[in-house]
Amino acid sequence: MRIQSCLAMCVMMVLASKAYAEDTVQEWTGETACLKCSYSKESGATKCGAGIKVGDKVFALTGPVLKKEMPGCCGEQSTYKVKGKLSADGKSIEVTEITNLKPKKQDEEK
């Protein structure tokens, strides 16, 4: 009976820590690009959308912040710092803040 109680407590702690992690804003830095055009091998994406590669892991980026800060994702790769919440399945990040660490110089835009 004691082993079952201990096991149940461990399971509850794991579930509680996972729920906390999903609700906590975290930070990632990596290369952003299109999920389909640049990261389809890693992501399995069949539609274009914003993604970020951190190490060997690719995450889909979601949320209204992207429309203002990253209007287009195809063909353009850059280094971004992303803050947000990781989805329950660990495959996407709901972005709350995004910062381009390599902004275009005004001379290059002209």
N, CA, C and O atoms as a GROMACS GRO file, in nm:
protein
  440
    1MET      N    1   0.082  -0.120   0.000
    1MET     CA    2   0.000   0.000   0.000
    1MET      C    3   0.086   0.127   0.000
    1MET      O    4   0.053   0.226  -0.065
    2ARG      N    5   0.198   0.122   0.074
    2ARG     CA    6   0.286   0.238   0.080
    2ARG      C    7   0.347   0.270  -0.056
    2ARG      O    8   0.361   0.386  -0.094
    3ILE      N    9   0.383   0.165  -0.129
    3ILE     CA   10   0.444   0.184  -0.261
    3ILE      C   11   0.344   0.250  -0.356
    3ILE      O   12   0.380   0.337  -0.434
    4GLN      N   13   0.219   0.208  -0.349
    4GLN     CA   14   0.117   0.268  -0.434
    4GLN      C   15   0.097   0.416  -0.400
    4GLN      O   16   0.079   0.498  -0.489
    5SER      N   17   0.099   0.448  -0.273
    5SER     CA   18   0.083   0.588  -0.231
    5SER      C   19   0.200   0.673  -0.279
    5SER      O   20   0.182   0.785  -0.328
    6CYS      N   21   0.320   0.619  -0.267
    6CYS     CA   22   0.439   0.689  -0.312
    6CYS      C   23   0.436   0.708  -0.464
    6CYS      O   24   0.468   0.815  -0.515
    7LEU      N   25   0.398   0.603  -0.535
    7LEU     CA   26   0.389   0.610  -0.681
    7LEU      C   27   0.285   0.713  -0.725
    7LEU      O   28   0.309   0.791  -0.817
    8ALA      N   29   0.170   0.713  -0.659
    8ALA     CA   30   0.066   0.811  -0.691
    8ALA      C   31   0.115   0.953  -0.666
    8ALA      O   32   0.085   1.043  -0.745
    9MET      N   33   0.189   0.974  -0.558
    9MET     CA   34   0.243   1.107  -0.528
    9MET      C   35   0.342   1.150  -0.635
    9MET      O   36   0.341   1.266  -0.677
   10CYS      N   37   0.428   1.057  -0.679
   10CYS     CA   38   0.526   1.089  -0.784
   10CYS      C   39   0.456   1.127  -0.914
   10CYS      O   40   0.496   1.224  -0.979
   11VAL      N   41   0.354   1.053  -0.952
   11VAL     CA   42   0.279   1.083  -1.074
   11VAL      C   43   0.215   1.220  -1.064
   11VAL      O   44   0.219   1.297  -1.161
   12MET      N   45   0.157   1.254  -0.951
   12MET     CA   46   0.094   1.386  -0.933
   12MET      C   47   0.197   1.496  -0.943
   12MET      O   48   0.169   1.601  -1.001
   13MET      N   49   0.318   1.474  -0.887
   13MET     CA   50   0.423   1.576  -0.894
   13MET      C   51   0.469   1.598  -1.038
   13MET      O   52   0.491   1.712  -1.080
   14VAL      N   53   0.484   1.490  -1.113
   14VAL     CA   54   0.525   1.501  -1.254
   14VAL      C   55   0.420   1.577  -1.334
   14VAL      O   56   0.454   1.666  -1.412
   15LEU      N   57   0.294   1.542  -1.317
   15LEU     CA   58   0.186   1.610  -1.389
   15LEU      C   59   0.178   1.757  -1.351
   15LEU      O   60   0.156   1.842  -1.437
   16ALA      N   61   0.196   1.787  -1.224
   16ALA     CA   62   0.191   1.927  -1.180
   16ALA      C   63   0.307   2.007  -1.236
   16ALA      O   64   0.289   2.122  -1.277
   17SER      N   65   0.426   1.947  -1.240
   17SER     CA   66   0.542   2.020  -1.295
   17SER      C   67   0.527   2.041  -1.445
   17SER      O   68   0.568   2.145  -1.497
   18LYS      N   69   0.468   1.945  -1.516
   18LYS     CA   70   0.445   1.961  -1.660
   18LYS      C   71   0.343   2.072  -1.686
   18LYS      O   72   0.362   2.153  -1.777
   19ALA      N   73   0.236   2.075  -1.609
   19ALA     CA   74   0.136   2.180  -1.623
   19ALA      C   75   0.197   2.316  -1.594
   19ALA      O   76   0.165   2.414  -1.662
   20TYR      N   77   0.285   2.324  -1.495
   20TYR     CA   78   0.352   2.450  -1.462
   20TYR      C   79   0.441   2.495  -1.578
   20TYR      O   80   0.441   2.612  -1.615
   21ALA      N   81   0.515   2.401  -1.636
   21ALA     CA   82   0.605   2.434  -1.747
   21ALA      C   83   0.528   2.486  -1.867
   21ALA      O   84   0.573   2.578  -1.935
   22GLU      N   85   0.410   2.428  -1.894
   22GLU     CA   86   0.330   2.471  -2.008
   22GLU      C   87   0.273   2.611  -1.988
   22GLU      O   88   0.244   2.682  -2.084
   23ASP      N   89   0.256   2.650  -1.862
   23ASP     CA   90   0.195   2.779  -1.832
   23ASP      C   91   0.300   2.886  -1.803
   23ASP      O   92   0.264   3.002  -1.779
   24THR      N   93   0.427   2.851  -1.806
   24THR     CA   94   0.535   2.943  -1.774
   24THR      C   95   0.594   3.001  -1.902
   24THR      O   96   0.618   2.929  -1.999
   25VAL      N   97   0.617   3.132  -1.902
   25VAL     CA   98   0.682   3.196  -2.016
   25VAL      C   99   0.830   3.159  -2.012
   25VAL      O  100   0.898   3.177  -1.911
   26GLN      N  101   0.878   3.108  -2.124
   26GLN     CA  102   1.018   3.067  -2.137
   26GLN      C  103   1.082   3.146  -2.250
   26GLN      O  104   1.014   3.222  -2.319
   27GLU      N  105   1.212   3.129  -2.268
   27GLU     CA  106   1.285   3.204  -2.371
   27GLU      C  107   1.371   3.109  -2.453
   27GLU      O  108   1.437   3.020  -2.399
   28TRP      N  109   1.371   3.131  -2.585
   28TRP     CA  110   1.451   3.053  -2.679
   28TRP      C  111   1.522   3.150  -2.773
   28TRP      O  112   1.469   3.257  -2.803
   29THR      N  113   1.640   3.112  -2.820
   29THR     CA  114   1.710   3.188  -2.924
   29THR      C  115   1.748   3.090  -3.034
   29THR      O  116   1.805   2.984  -3.008
   30GLY      N  117   1.715   3.128  -3.157
   30GLY     CA  118   1.747   3.039  -3.268
   30GLY      C  119   1.721   3.102  -3.402
   30GLY      O  120   1.686   3.220  -3.411
   31GLU      N  121   1.738   3.023  -3.506
   31GLU     CA  122   1.717   3.069  -3.643
   31GLU      C  123   1.571   3.051  -3.681
   31GLU      O  124   1.517   2.940  -3.672
   32THR      N  125   1.507   3.158  -3.724
   32THR     CA  126   1.368   3.152  -3.767
   32THR      C  127   1.362   3.141  -3.919
   32THR      O  128   1.444   3.200  -3.990
   33ALA      N  129   1.266   3.066  -3.965
   33ALA     CA  130   1.243   3.050  -4.109
   33ALA      C  131   1.108   2.982  -4.127
   33ALA      O  132   1.036   2.958  -4.030
   34CYS      N  133   1.074   2.952  -4.251
   34CYS     CA  134   0.946   2.888  -4.282
   34CYS      C  135   0.950   2.740  -4.244
   34CYS      O  136   1.047   2.670  -4.274
   35LEU      N  137   0.844   2.694  -4.177
   35LEU     CA  138   0.835   2.553  -4.137
   35LEU      C  139   0.838   2.460  -4.257
   35LEU      O  140   0.900   2.354  -4.252
   36LYS      N  141   0.770   2.499  -4.367
   36LYS     CA  142   0.764   2.412  -4.485
   36LYS      C  143   0.888   2.430  -4.574
   36LYS      O  144   0.953   2.332  -4.611
   37CYS      N  145   0.918   2.554  -4.608
   37CYS     CA  146   1.025   2.580  -4.706
   37CYS      C  147   1.164   2.548  -4.651
   37CYS      O  148   1.250   2.500  -4.726
   38SER      N  149   1.188   2.574  -4.523
   38SER     CA  150   1.321   2.555  -4.466
   38SER      C  151   1.333   2.438  -4.370
   38SER      O  152   1.439   2.375  -4.360
   39TYR      N  153   1.224   2.406  -4.298
   39TYR     CA  154   1.233   2.306  -4.192
   39TYR      C  155   1.137   2.189  -4.210
   39TYR      O  156   1.103   2.123  -4.112
   40SER      N  157   1.093   2.161  -4.331
   40SER     CA  158   0.995   2.053  -4.351
   40SER      C  159   1.050   1.916  -4.309
   40SER      O  160   0.974   1.833  -4.260
   41LYS      N  161   1.177   1.893  -4.328
   41LYS     CA  162   1.237   1.765  -4.290
   41LYS      C  163   1.224   1.742  -4.138
   41LYS      O  164   1.189   1.632  -4.094
   42GLU      N  165   1.253   1.845  -4.061
   42GLU     CA  166   1.247   1.834  -3.915
   42GLU      C  167   1.105   1.844  -3.861
   42GLU      O  168   1.069   1.776  -3.765
   43SER      N  169   1.022   1.930  -3.924
   43SER     CA  170   0.889   1.959  -3.869
   43SER      C  171   0.777   1.875  -3.930
   43SER      O  172   0.674   1.853  -3.867
   44GLY      N  173   0.798   1.827  -4.054
   44GLY     CA  174   0.692   1.755  -4.124
   44GLY      C  175   0.582   1.847  -4.174
   44GLY      O  176   0.475   1.800  -4.214
   45ALA      N  177   0.606   1.976  -4.173
   45ALA     CA  178   0.505   2.075  -4.212
   45ALA      C  179   0.471   2.063  -4.360
   45ALA      O  180   0.559   2.042  -4.444
   46THR      N  181   0.343   2.078  -4.392
   46THR     CA  182   0.297   2.077  -4.531
   46THR      C  183   0.245   2.214  -4.572
   46THR      O  184   0.209   2.234  -4.688
   47LYS      N  185   0.241   2.309  -4.477
   47LYS     CA  186   0.198   2.446  -4.506
   47LYS      C  187   0.303   2.543  -4.454
   47LYS      O  188   0.372   2.514  -4.356
   48CYS      N  189   0.316   2.657  -4.520
   48CYS     CA  190   0.409   2.759  -4.475
   48CYS      C  191   0.363   2.817  -4.341
   48CYS      O  192   0.243   2.830  -4.314
   49GLY      N  193   0.460   2.851  -4.260
   49GLY     CA  194   0.433   2.911  -4.131
   49GLY      C  195   0.565   2.938  -4.062
   49GLY      O  196   0.667   2.880  -4.098
   50ALA      N  197   0.564   3.025  -3.964
   50ALA     CA  198   0.687   3.062  -3.893
   50ALA      C  199   0.734   2.950  -3.803
   50ALA      O  200   0.654   2.883  -3.737
   51GLY      N  201   0.865   2.929  -3.803
   51GLY     CA  202   0.925   2.829  -3.717
   51GLY      C  203   1.059   2.878  -3.665
   51GLY      O  204   1.119   2.969  -3.721
   52ILE      N  205   1.105   2.816  -3.558
   52ILE     CA  206   1.236   2.850  -3.503
   52ILE      C  207   1.310   2.721  -3.475
   52ILE      O  208   1.255   2.626  -3.420
   53LYS      N  209   1.438   2.720  -3.513
   53LYS     CA  210   1.522   2.603  -3.487
   53LYS      C  211   1.618   2.638  -3.374
   53LYS      O  212   1.698   2.731  -3.384
   54VAL      N  213   1.607   2.561  -3.267
   54VAL     CA  214   1.692   2.579  -3.150
   54VAL      C  215   1.769   2.449  -3.132
   54VAL      O  216   1.712   2.347  -3.093
   55GLY      N  217   1.897   2.453  -3.161
   55GLY     CA  218   1.974   2.328  -3.160
   55GLY      C  219   1.923   2.238  -3.271
   55GLY      O  220   1.920   2.278  -3.387
   56ASP      N  221   1.884   2.116  -3.236
   56ASP     CA  222   1.830   2.022  -3.335
   56ASP      C  223   1.678   2.019  -3.337
   56ASP      O  224   1.620   1.944  -3.415
   57LYS      N  225   1.614   2.098  -3.255
   57LYS     CA  226   1.468   2.096  -3.240
   57LYS      C  227   1.405   2.214  -3.314
   57LYS      O  228   1.452   2.327  -3.304
   58VAL      N  229   1.296   2.186  -3.387
   58VAL     CA  230   1.222   2.290  -3.457
   58VAL      C  231   1.085   2.306  -3.391
   58VAL      O  232   1.016   2.207  -3.366
   59PHE      N  233   1.047   2.429  -3.364
   59PHE     CA  234   0.918   2.461  -3.305
   59PHE      C  235   0.838   2.548  -3.402
   59PHE      O  236   0.894   2.636  -3.467
   60ALA      N  237   0.708   2.524  -3.410
   60ALA     CA  238   0.620   2.615  -3.483
   60ALA      C  239   0.596   2.735  -3.394
   60ALA      O  240   0.583   2.721  -3.272
   61LEU      N  241   0.589   2.854  -3.453
   61LEU     CA  242   0.561   2.975  -3.376
   61LEU      C  243   0.418   3.017  -3.403
   61LEU      O  244   0.374   3.021  -3.518
   62THR      N  245   0.344   3.048  -3.297
   62THR     CA  246   0.204   3.088  -3.309
   62THR      C  247   0.180   3.215  -3.229
   62THR      O  248   0.262   3.255  -3.147
   63GLY      N  249   0.066   3.279  -3.255
   63GLY     CA  250   0.024   3.394  -3.178
   63GLY      C  251   0.018   3.522  -3.259
   63GLY      O  252   0.087   3.534  -3.361
   64PRO      N  253  -0.063   3.617  -3.215
   64PRO     CA  254  -0.082   3.742  -3.288
   64PRO      C  255   0.042   3.832  -3.293
   64PRO      O  256   0.050   3.919  -3.379
   65VAL      N  257   0.138   3.813  -3.203
   65VAL     CA  258   0.259   3.895  -3.202
   65VAL      C  259   0.337   3.878  -3.332
   65VAL      O  260   0.401   3.971  -3.379
   66LEU      N  261   0.330   3.759  -3.390
   66LEU     CA  262   0.406   3.730  -3.512
   66LEU      C  263   0.366   3.818  -3.630
   66LEU      O  264   0.450   3.858  -3.710
   67LYS      N  265   0.238   3.850  -3.641
   67LYS     CA  266   0.190   3.928  -3.756
   67LYS      C  267   0.254   4.066  -3.759
   67LYS      O  268   0.279   4.120  -3.867
   68LYS      N  269   0.281   4.124  -3.642
   68LYS     CA  270   0.344   4.256  -3.635
   68LYS      C  271   0.495   4.247  -3.652
   68LYS      O  272   0.555   4.327  -3.724
   69GLU      N  273   0.557   4.150  -3.588
   69GLU     CA  274   0.703   4.142  -3.583
   69GLU      C  275   0.766   4.060  -3.694
   69GLU      O  276   0.880   4.084  -3.733
   70MET      N  277   0.692   3.961  -3.747
   70MET     CA  278   0.742   3.872  -3.851
   70MET      C  279   0.637   3.855  -3.959
   70MET      O  280   0.578   3.748  -3.969
   71PRO      N  281   0.610   3.957  -4.039
   71PRO     CA  282   0.500   3.948  -4.135
   71PRO      C  283   0.516   3.838  -4.239
   71PRO      O  284   0.416   3.780  -4.282
   72GLY      N  285   0.636   3.808  -4.281
   72GLY     CA  286   0.659   3.702  -4.379
   72GLY      C  287   0.767   3.609  -4.330
   72GLY      O  288   0.864   3.653  -4.267
   73CYS      N  289   0.753   3.482  -4.357
   73CYS     CA  290   0.856   3.389  -4.307
   73CYS      C  291   0.927   3.316  -4.420
   73CYS      O  292   1.036   3.263  -4.398
   74CYS      N  293   0.869   3.310  -4.539
   74CYS     CA  294   0.929   3.234  -4.648
   74CYS      C  295   1.049   3.308  -4.706
   74CYS      O  296   1.044   3.429  -4.731
   75GLY      N  297   1.157   3.234  -4.726
   75GLY     CA  298   1.274   3.290  -4.792
   75GLY      C  299   1.362   3.376  -4.704
   75GLY      O  300   1.471   3.415  -4.748
   76GLU      N  301   1.320   3.408  -4.585
   76GLU     CA  302   1.401   3.496  -4.500
   76GLU      C  303   1.434   3.423  -4.370
   76GLU      O  304   1.345   3.378  -4.298
   77GLN      N  305   1.563   3.414  -4.343
   77GLN     CA  306   1.608   3.347  -4.221
   77GLN      C  307   1.683   3.450  -4.138
   77GLN      O  308   1.762   3.528  -4.190
   78SER      N  309   1.657   3.449  -4.007
   78SER     CA  310   1.726   3.542  -3.919
   78SER      C  311   1.731   3.482  -3.779
   78SER      O  312   1.662   3.384  -3.749
   79THR      N  313   1.813   3.543  -3.694
   79THR     CA  314   1.824   3.498  -3.556
   79THR      C  315   1.730   3.582  -3.469
   79THR      O  316   1.737   3.705  -3.470
   80TYR      N  317   1.645   3.513  -3.396
   80TYR     CA  318   1.548   3.580  -3.309
   80TYR      C  319   1.556   3.525  -3.167
   80TYR      O  320   1.592   3.410  -3.144
   81LYS      N  321   1.521   3.612  -3.073
   81LYS     CA  322   1.497   3.569  -2.935
   81LYS      C  323   1.346   3.568  -2.919
   81LYS      O  324   1.280   3.669  -2.945
   82VAL      N  325   1.292   3.455  -2.875
   82VAL     CA  326   1.148   3.437  -2.864
   82VAL      C  327   1.113   3.408  -2.718
   82VAL      O  328   1.176   3.325  -2.653
   83LYS      N  329   1.012   3.477  -2.669
   83LYS     CA  330   0.957   3.448  -2.536
   83LYS      C  331   0.814   3.402  -2.556
   83LYS      O  332   0.740   3.458  -2.637
   84GLY      N  333   0.775   3.298  -2.482
   84GLY     CA  334   0.640   3.247  -2.496
   84GLY      C  335   0.618   3.122  -2.414
   84GLY      O  336   0.699   3.085  -2.329
   85LYS      N  337   0.505   3.057  -2.444
   85LYS     CA  338   0.466   2.936  -2.371
   85LYS      C  339   0.472   2.816  -2.464
   85LYS      O  340   0.420   2.818  -2.575
   86LEU      N  341   0.537   2.711  -2.417
   86LEU     CA  342   0.548   2.588  -2.492
   86LEU      C  343   0.416   2.512  -2.486
   86LEU      O  344   0.355   2.501  -2.380
   87SER      N  345   0.373   2.459  -2.600
   87SER     CA  346   0.248   2.382  -2.606
   87SER      C  347   0.263   2.251  -2.529
   87SER      O  348   0.374   2.206  -2.499
   88ALA      N  349   0.150   2.191  -2.497
   88ALA     CA  350   0.149   2.065  -2.421
   88ALA      C  351   0.225   1.954  -2.494
   88ALA      O  352   0.288   1.870  -2.430
   89ASP      N  353   0.218   1.953  -2.628
   89ASP     CA  354   0.287   1.848  -2.703
   89ASP      C  355   0.434   1.881  -2.731
   89ASP      O  356   0.507   1.799  -2.786
   90GLY      N  357   0.478   2.002  -2.692
   90GLY     CA  358   0.617   2.042  -2.709
   90GLY      C  359   0.657   2.073  -2.851
   90GLY      O  360   0.776   2.079  -2.881
   91LYS      N  361   0.558   2.094  -2.941
   91LYS     CA  362   0.589   2.118  -3.082
   91LYS      C  363   0.575   2.263  -3.125
   91LYS      O  364   0.622   2.300  -3.233
   92SER      N  365   0.511   2.347  -3.043
   92SER     CA  366   0.493   2.487  -3.082
   92SER      C  367   0.508   2.579  -2.962
   92SER      O  368   0.498   2.538  -2.847
   93ILE      N  369   0.533   2.705  -2.994
   93ILE     CA  370   0.549   2.809  -2.893
   93ILE      C  371   0.447   2.918  -2.923
   93ILE      O  372   0.443   2.972  -3.033
   94GLU      N  373   0.365   2.951  -2.824
   94GLU     CA  374   0.274   3.065  -2.836
   94GLU      C  375   0.355   3.188  -2.797
   94GLU      O  376   0.384   3.209  -2.679
   95VAL      N  377   0.391   3.269  -2.895
   95VAL     CA  378   0.485   3.380  -2.876
   95VAL      C  379   0.417   3.498  -2.806
   95VAL      O  380   0.309   3.543  -2.844
   96THR      N  381   0.486   3.548  -2.702
   96THR     CA  382   0.440   3.669  -2.633
   96THR      C  383   0.531   3.788  -2.665
   96THR      O  384   0.491   3.903  -2.653
   97GLU      N  385   0.656   3.757  -2.705
   97GLU     CA  386   0.751   3.862  -2.740
   97GLU      C  387   0.855   3.803  -2.833
   97GLU      O  388   0.900   3.690  -2.814
   98ILE      N  389   0.895   3.880  -2.935
   98ILE     CA  390   0.996   3.831  -3.030
   98ILE      C  391   1.088   3.947  -3.067
   98ILE      O  392   1.042   4.058  -3.094
   99THR      N  393   1.219   3.920  -3.068
   99THR     CA  394   1.318   4.024  -3.096
   99THR      C  395   1.415   3.973  -3.201
   99THR      O  396   1.476   3.867  -3.184
  100ASN      N  397   1.430   4.049  -3.309
  100ASN     CA  398   1.527   4.015  -3.413
  100ASN      C  399   1.665   4.055  -3.364
  100ASN      O  400   1.691   4.172  -3.339
  101LEU      N  401   1.754   3.959  -3.352
  101LEU     CA  402   1.888   3.985  -3.304
  101LEU      C  403   1.983   4.028  -3.416
  101LEU      O  404   2.095   4.069  -3.389
  102LYS      N  405   1.937   4.017  -3.541
  102LYS     CA  406   2.016   4.061  -3.656
  102LYS      C  407   1.929   4.149  -3.746
  102LYS      O  408   1.896   4.110  -3.858
  103PRO      N  409   1.890   4.267  -3.698
  103PRO     CA  410   1.803   4.351  -3.781
  103PRO      C  411   1.876   4.398  -3.906
  103PRO      O  412   1.998   4.416  -3.906
  104LYS      N  413   1.799   4.418  -4.013
  104LYS     CA  414   1.855   4.469  -4.138
  104LYS      C  415   1.905   4.610  -4.116
  104LYS      O  416   1.844   4.691  -4.047
  105LYS      N  417   2.019   4.638  -4.178
  105LYS     CA  418   2.072   4.774  -4.174
  105LYS      C  419   1.995   4.856  -4.276
  105LYS      O  420   1.956   4.805  -4.381
  106GLN      N  421   1.974   4.984  -4.246
  106GLN     CA  422   1.896   5.069  -4.337
  106GLN      C  423   1.964   5.081  -4.472
  106GLN      O  424   1.896   5.099  -4.574
  107ASP      N  425   2.097   5.072  -4.476
  107ASP     CA  426   2.167   5.081  -4.604
  107ASP      C  427   2.136   4.962  -4.693
  107ASP      O  428   2.129   4.977  -4.816
  108GLU      N  429   2.115   4.844  -4.634
  108GLU     CA  430   2.086   4.724  -4.712
  108GLU      C  431   1.946   4.729  -4.770
  108GLU      O  432   1.920   4.669  -4.875
  109GLU      N  433   1.854   4.800  -4.703
  109GLU     CA  434   1.715   4.806  -4.750
  109GLU      C  435   1.699   4.896  -4.870
  109GLU      O  436   1.602   4.880  -4.945
  110LYS      N  437   1.790   4.991  -4.892
  110LYS     CA  438   1.778   5.087  -5.002
  110LYS      C  439   1.828   5.032  -5.131
  110LYS      O  440   1.825   5.101  -5.233
   0.00000   0.00000   0.00000
